[in-house]
């Protein structure tokens, strides 16, 4: 699936499903609902200069079953460093956990990659927001991703959130500068002010570190394998 075709098809599909929701919601104990949620929508001061990062999702469905679109990426003045889409079926398997399966597409400056996706998302003990996913691609490519975040309430409106994400790849992908093994680790710390539930500006820092062959690919291109970044952004949903 090419991103151009998906970008044209998804708005039409979303419009049709939302039209259905208004018809089904009346008198239905389990109505069709939807939400747009961007957890990260931010400017970053990186080693290569200013960058814009985002990570969010759009879901449409009922309490138990949903269609889910996830998106994340980074752009700079020179290029799109990362652009990822996931189109998933999400099913609640417990009060705190969802099982997810579907497709992931990486649309990078060099080579696009398609992956089959399976994973879980929810709250681990201690109310740690957790995402665990496994990916399988063409030519025997495999990948794993683990992410965790925790909200610490300083006051009713001020929230401090540390997060950690780890990516692992089963084989080298020299075209995209990705090496086998642990590819990269990112740790972040964001302090946000909740204006209201739907909108919260924040400031913070993020530290990224590349490992193994991924580090060697980056350094061979003259880049930095470790980067401490200052950031400012907005979390919102509707």
C-alpha positions in Angstrom: 0.0 0.0 0.0 1.5 3.3 -1.0 1.1 6.3 1.2 -0.4 8.5 -1.5 -3.3 6.0 -2.1 -3.8 5.6 1.6 -4.0 9.4 2.2 -6.7 9.6 -0.5 -8.7 6.6 0.7 -8.7 7.2 4.5 -10.5 10.5 4.7 -13.4 9.1 2.6 -13.6 6.0 4.7 -13.5 8.0 7.9 -16.3 10.3 6.6 -18.5 7.3 5.7 -18.0 5.6 9.1 -18.7 8.9 11.0 -21.9 9.2 9.1 -22.8 5.7 10.2 -22.0 6.6 13.8 -24.6 9.4 14.0 -27.3 7.0 12.7 -26.3 4.1 15.0 -25.7 6.2 18.2 -29.4 7.0 18.7 -31.0 4.3 21.0 -27.8 2.1 20.9 -26.2 1.0 24.2 -22.9 0.5 22.4 -22.7 3.4 19.9 -20.0 3.9 17.2 -17.5 6.4 18.6 -14.3 8.1 17.4 -11.4 10.1 18.8 -8.3 12.0 17.5 -5.5 11.9 20.0 -1.9 13.3 19.6 0.3 12.6 22.6 3.3 14.3 21.0 3.1 17.3 18.7 6.3 19.1 19.2 9.3 21.2 18.1 12.8 19.7 19.0 16.3 21.2 19.0 18.3 18.4 17.6 22.0 18.0 16.7 21.0 18.5 13.0 18.9 21.6 13.8 15.2 22.3 14.4 12.9 19.4 13.9 9.1 18.8 14.2 8.0 15.5 15.7 4.6 13.9 16.2 3.0 10.8 17.5 -0.7 10.2 17.6 -3.7 8.1 16.7 -7.2 8.1 15.4 -9.6 5.4 16.3 -13.2 4.6 15.3 -15.3 1.9 16.8 -17.1 0.6 19.8 -16.1 -0.3 23.4 -14.6 -3.6 22.4 -13.6 -3.4 18.7 -12.0 -0.5 17.0 -10.2 0.5 13.7 -7.1 2.3 14.7 -4.7 4.5 12.7 -1.4 5.3 14.4 1.1 7.9 13.0 4.5 9.1 14.0 7.4 10.9 12.4 10.0 13.6 12.3 10.7 16.3 9.7 13.5 18.8 9.4 14.1 21.7 7.0 16.1 19.2 4.8 14.2 16.0 4.8 11.6 13.7 6.4 13.7 11.6 8.8 10.8 9.3 9.8 7.3 8.8 8.7 5.3 5.7 10.0 1.7 4.7 9.7 0.0 1.8 11.3 -3.5 0.6 10.4 -4.8 -1.8 13.0 -7.7 -3.8 14.3 -7.9 -3.3 18.1 -9.9 -5.5 20.4 -10.3 -5.1 24.2 -9.1 -8.3 25.9 -9.4 -7.0 29.5 -10.4 -3.8 31.3 -6.8 -2.5 30.9 -5.5 -4.1 27.7 -6.1 -4.1 24.0 -4.9 -6.7 21.5 -3.9 -5.1 18.1 -3.1 -6.6 14.7 -2.7 -5.1 11.2 -0.2 -3.3 9.0 2.7 -0.9 9.5 4.3 1.2 6.7 7.6 3.0 7.0 7.8 5.8 4.4 11.4 7.0 4.7 13.6 9.2 2.5 15.4 6.1 1.0 13.3 2.9 0.9 9.7 2.2 2.0 9.0 -0.9 4.2 5.8 -2.8 4.9 5.3 -4.9 8.0 2.7 -7.2 9.5 2.0 -6.1 13.0 0.8 -7.7 16.2 0.9 -6.3 19.8 -0.8 -5.2 22.9 -1.4 -1.8 24.4 -2.6 -0.8 27.9 -1.8 -0.2 31.5 0.8 -2.4 33.2 0.9 -2.7 37.0 1.6 0.6 38.6 -0.5 2.3 35.9 2.4 2.4 33.4 1.2 3.1 29.9 2.7 0.3 27.9 3.0 -0.6 24.2 4.5 -3.9 23.0 4.6 -4.8 19.3 6.2 -7.3 17.0 6.7 -6.7 13.3 7.4 -9.0 10.3 8.4 -7.7 6.9 9.6 -8.8 3.5 12.9 -10.6 3.0 12.7 -12.0 6.5 12.8 -8.7 8.3 11.7 -8.7 12.0 11.4 -6.0 14.6 10.3 -5.5 18.2 9.2 -2.3 19.9 8.6 -1.6 23.6 7.5 1.7 25.1 6.4 2.7 28.6 5.3 6.0 30.1 4.1 7.1 33.5 2.1 10.2 34.6 3.2 11.8 37.9 0.7 14.4 39.2 2.4 17.3 40.8 -0.8 19.2 41.0 -4.2 18.7 39.4 -3.0 20.7 36.4 0.8 20.0 36.3 1.9 16.6 35.2 5.4 15.2 34.8 5.7 12.2 32.4 8.9 10.2 31.9 8.9 7.7 29.0 11.2 5.1 27.5 11.2 3.4 24.1 13.4 0.6 22.7 13.5 -0.7 19.1 15.1 -3.9 18.0 15.7 -5.3 14.5 16.4 -8.9 13.4 18.7 -8.0 10.4 20.5 -5.2 8.8 18.8 -2.7 6.5 21.7 -0.7 5.1 19.4 1.3 2.7 17.7 2.9 5.7 20.7 2.9 8.1 19.3 0.3 10.4 21.4 -2.4 12.0 20.5 -5.7 13.6 20.1 -6.0 17.3 19.1 -3.1 19.6 18.8 -0.2 17.1 18.0 2.8 19.4 16.8 3.8 22.8 14.9 7.0 23.5 14.2 8.5 27.0 12.0 11.5 27.4 10.8 13.7 30.2 7.9 16.1 29.6 6.3 18.6 32.0 2.8 19.7 30.9 0.2 22.1 32.1 -3.4 20.9 31.6 -5.5 23.9 30.5 -8.4 21.5 30.2 -8.6 17.8 29.6 -8.5 18.1 25.8 -5.4 20.4 25.6 -2.1 20.6 27.4 1.1 22.4 26.4 4.4 21.0 27.6 8.2 21.4 27.7 10.8 18.8 28.2 13.9 17.0 27.1 14.6 13.8 25.1 17.7 11.7 24.8 18.3 9.4 21.9 21.1 6.8 21.6 21.8 4.5 18.6 23.6 1.2 19.1 25.4 -1.5 17.1 25.4 -1.3 13.3 22.8 1.5 13.5 25.3 3.6 15.4 28.0 2.8 12.8 25.7 3.7 9.9 24.9 7.1 11.5 28.5 7.9 12.3 29.6 6.9 8.8 27.3 9.5 7.4 28.8 12.1 9.7 25.8 12.1 12.2 25.7 11.9 16.0 24.8 8.5 17.5 23.7 10.2 20.8 21.7 13.4 21.0 20.2 15.4 23.9 17.2 17.5 22.7 15.1 20.2 24.2 11.5 20.3 23.1 8.2 22.1 23.4 4.8 20.9 22.2 1.1 20.4 22.7 -0.9 17.3 23.7 -4.5 17.4 22.5 -7.5 15.2 21.7 -11.0 15.7 20.4 
